[in-house]
Amino acid sequence: MVTLEDARRIIAAAEKKAAEIGQPMNIAVADSGANLVAHVRMDGAWLGSIDISMKKAFTSRAFDISTKDLAEHAAPGKQFYGIHASNDGKIMIFAGGIPLKKDGKVVGSIGVSGGSGDQDHAVAEAGAAAF
């Protein structure tokens, strides 16, 4: 289970990393049912990335895979090509979504958006590491 206290700790670690790299981000944390627990939009982060961060969190929990890895499988000619059109458009295949695990079991996720794919993934990793 991902509690609000967990989500705040995850977000704080992600915010710290985003500040270190100088890129304001939107950071979303979801529970085991892919429901939003908490979200932060850092000052100056893109408005359009609010929705994307939440959808990255949903995607990584819905499929228990990082969105970075899912993107590789969703490329043209790959096994999951077209998956982004499923789930009423809630699937994001940009880097920045990571499942949160406890005792080897996925119990939630983090979704980050606002920079490049590499930046989003690095910030999400920092948040996930705080879990």
C-alpha beads as a LAMMPS data file, in Angstrom:
LAMMPS data file: protein, C-alpha beads

131 atoms
130 bonds

1 atom types
1 bond types

-500.0 500.0 xlo xhi
-500.0 500.0 ylo yhi
-500.0 500.0 zlo zhi

Masses

1 110.0

Atoms # bond

1 1 1 0.000 0.000 0.000
2 1 1 1.160 3.528 -0.775
3 1 1 0.055 5.930 1.939
4 1 1 -0.143 9.700 1.748
5 1 1 2.951 9.824 3.963
6 1 1 4.766 7.567 1.473
7 1 1 3.612 9.740 -1.420
8 1 1 4.880 12.895 0.274
9 1 1 8.299 11.302 0.864
10 1 1 8.470 10.060 -2.750
11 1 1 7.474 13.465 -4.095
12 1 1 10.009 15.269 -1.863
13 1 1 12.836 13.079 -3.193
14 1 1 11.673 13.606 -6.775
15 1 1 11.397 17.376 -6.250
16 1 1 14.933 17.436 -4.861
17 1 1 16.268 15.675 -7.973
18 1 1 14.293 17.963 -10.280
19 1 1 15.743 21.011 -8.495
20 1 1 19.255 19.547 -8.799
21 1 1 18.911 19.233 -12.566
22 1 1 17.153 22.591 -12.844
23 1 1 13.954 21.261 -14.426
24 1 1 10.567 21.912 -12.781
25 1 1 8.357 18.839 -12.929
26 1 1 4.886 17.505 -12.343
27 1 1 5.075 14.500 -10.026
28 1 1 2.210 12.062 -9.436
29 1 1 2.055 9.078 -7.080
30 1 1 -0.582 6.367 -7.452
31 1 1 -1.660 3.463 -5.245
32 1 1 -2.012 -0.222 -6.094
33 1 1 -5.283 0.450 -7.926
34 1 1 -3.576 3.136 -10.054
35 1 1 -5.571 5.817 -8.218
36 1 1 -3.904 9.155 -7.585
37 1 1 -2.613 9.531 -4.009
38 1 1 -0.799 12.852 -4.453
39 1 1 0.398 15.242 -7.135
40 1 1 2.718 18.240 -7.143
41 1 1 3.292 20.785 -9.862
42 1 1 6.569 22.519 -9.161
43 1 1 6.702 26.256 -9.823
44 1 1 7.233 26.781 -13.538
45 1 1 6.391 23.216 -14.580
46 1 1 4.367 22.885 -17.764
47 1 1 0.596 22.832 -17.377
48 1 1 0.311 20.198 -20.095
49 1 1 2.481 17.855 -18.065
50 1 1 0.009 17.625 -15.174
51 1 1 -2.135 15.168 -17.100
52 1 1 0.887 13.368 -18.550
53 1 1 2.454 12.754 -15.119
54 1 1 -0.786 11.262 -13.816
55 1 1 -1.147 9.073 -16.898
56 1 1 2.456 7.882 -16.584
57 1 1 1.716 6.821 -12.999
58 1 1 -1.448 5.050 -14.191
59 1 1 0.381 3.303 -17.024
60 1 1 3.292 2.039 -14.972
61 1 1 0.904 0.570 -12.390
62 1 1 -1.621 -0.742 -14.900
63 1 1 1.068 -2.784 -16.661
64 1 1 3.665 -3.068 -13.847
65 1 1 6.429 -1.797 -16.106
66 1 1 8.301 1.462 -16.428
67 1 1 6.916 3.632 -19.183
68 1 1 10.458 3.822 -20.581
69 1 1 10.510 0.038 -21.025
70 1 1 6.937 -0.064 -22.303
71 1 1 7.854 2.502 -24.954
72 1 1 10.451 0.111 -26.379
73 1 1 7.800 -2.623 -26.697
74 1 1 5.293 -0.154 -28.192
75 1 1 7.446 0.959 -31.110
76 1 1 6.240 0.185 -34.653
77 1 1 6.660 -3.498 -35.385
78 1 1 6.925 -4.440 -31.700
79 1 1 4.476 -6.569 -29.708
80 1 1 2.641 -3.686 -28.029
81 1 1 2.500 -1.263 -30.945
82 1 1 -0.712 0.766 -30.590
83 1 1 -1.097 0.208 -26.830
84 1 1 -1.113 3.969 -26.266
85 1 1 -4.580 4.065 -27.840
86 1 1 -6.022 1.670 -25.252
87 1 1 -7.669 2.474 -21.904
88 1 1 -9.456 5.538 -23.287
89 1 1 -6.165 7.251 -24.071
90 1 1 -4.772 6.944 -20.526
91 1 1 -1.642 5.086 -21.636
92 1 1 1.586 7.099 -21.834
93 1 1 4.616 5.576 -23.476
94 1 1 7.100 8.326 -22.639
95 1 1 9.823 7.733 -20.031
96 1 1 8.997 8.913 -16.520
97 1 1 6.630 6.310 -15.042
98 1 1 7.982 3.685 -12.641
99 1 1 6.204 1.015 -10.579
100 1 1 6.755 1.133 -6.812
101 1 1 7.556 -2.237 -5.269
102 1 1 7.452 -3.590 -1.740
103 1 1 8.745 -7.103 -1.080
104 1 1 8.913 -7.691 -4.836
105 1 1 5.248 -6.815 -5.383
106 1 1 4.033 -3.716 -7.244
107 1 1 2.006 -1.606 -4.817
108 1 1 1.867 1.727 -6.617
109 1 1 3.698 3.974 -9.041
110 1 1 5.240 7.359 -9.709
111 1 1 4.769 9.420 -12.853
112 1 1 6.929 12.428 -13.723
113 1 1 6.634 14.859 -16.614
114 1 1 8.120 18.217 -17.500
115 1 1 11.525 17.614 -19.045
116 1 1 13.184 15.315 -21.530
117 1 1 12.518 11.598 -21.275
118 1 1 15.879 11.065 -19.584
119 1 1 15.164 13.858 -17.086
120 1 1 11.673 12.551 -16.326
121 1 1 13.002 9.031 -15.780
122 1 1 15.854 10.224 -13.529
123 1 1 13.448 12.212 -11.354
124 1 1 11.046 9.262 -11.179
125 1 1 13.930 6.969 -10.182
126 1 1 14.877 9.341 -7.370
127 1 1 11.310 9.336 -6.124
128 1 1 10.984 5.550 -6.389
129 1 1 14.233 5.100 -4.462
130 1 1 12.705 7.015 -1.531
131 1 1 9.891 4.464 -1.293

Bonds

1 1 1 2
2 1 2 3
3 1 3 4
4 1 4 5
5 1 5 6
6 1 6 7
7 1 7 8
8 1 8 9
9 1 9 10
10 1 10 11
11 1 11 12
12 1 12 13
13 1 13 14
14 1 14 15
15 1 15 16
16 1 16 17
17 1 17 18
18 1 18 19
19 1 19 20
20 1 20 21
21 1 21 22
22 1 22 23
23 1 23 24
24 1 24 25
25 1 25 26
26 1 26 27
27 1 27 28
28 1 28 29
29 1 29 30
30 1 30 31
31 1 31 32
32 1 32 33
33 1 33 34
34 1 34 35
35 1 35 36
36 1 36 37
37 1 37 38
38 1 38 39
39 1 39 40
40 1 40 41
41 1 41 42
42 1 42 43
43 1 43 44
44 1 44 45
45 1 45 46
46 1 46 47
47 1 47 48
48 1 48 49
49 1 49 50
50 1 50 51
51 1 51 52
52 1 52 53
53 1 53 54
54 1 54 55
55 1 55 56
56 1 56 57
57 1 57 58
58 1 58 59
59 1 59 60
60 1 60 61
61 1 61 62
62 1 62 63
63 1 63 64
64 1 64 65
65 1 65 66
66 1 66 67
67 1 67 68
68 1 68 69
69 1 69 70
70 1 70 71
71 1 71 72
72 1 72 73
73 1 73 74
74 1 74 75
75 1 75 76
76 1 76 77
77 1 77 78
78 1 78 79
79 1 79 80
80 1 80 81
81 1 81 82
82 1 82 83
83 1 83 84
84 1 84 85
85 1 85 86
86 1 86 87
87 1 87 88
88 1 88 89
89 1 89 90
90 1 90 91
91 1 91 92
92 1 92 93
93 1 93 94
94 1 94 95
95 1 95 96
96 1 96 97
97 1 97 98
98 1 98 99
99 1 99 100
100 1 100 101
101 1 101 102
102 1 102 103
103 1 103 104
104 1 104 105
105 1 105 106
106 1 106 107
107 1 107 108
108 1 108 109
109 1 109 110
110 1 110 111
111 1 111 112
112 1 112 113
113 1 113 114
114 1 114 115
115 1 115 116
116 1 116 117
117 1 117 118
118 1 118 119
119 1 119 120
120 1 120 121
121 1 121 122
122 1 122 123
123 1 123 124
124 1 124 125
125 1 125 126
126 1 126 127
127 1 127 128
128 1 128 129
129 1 129 130
130 1 130 131
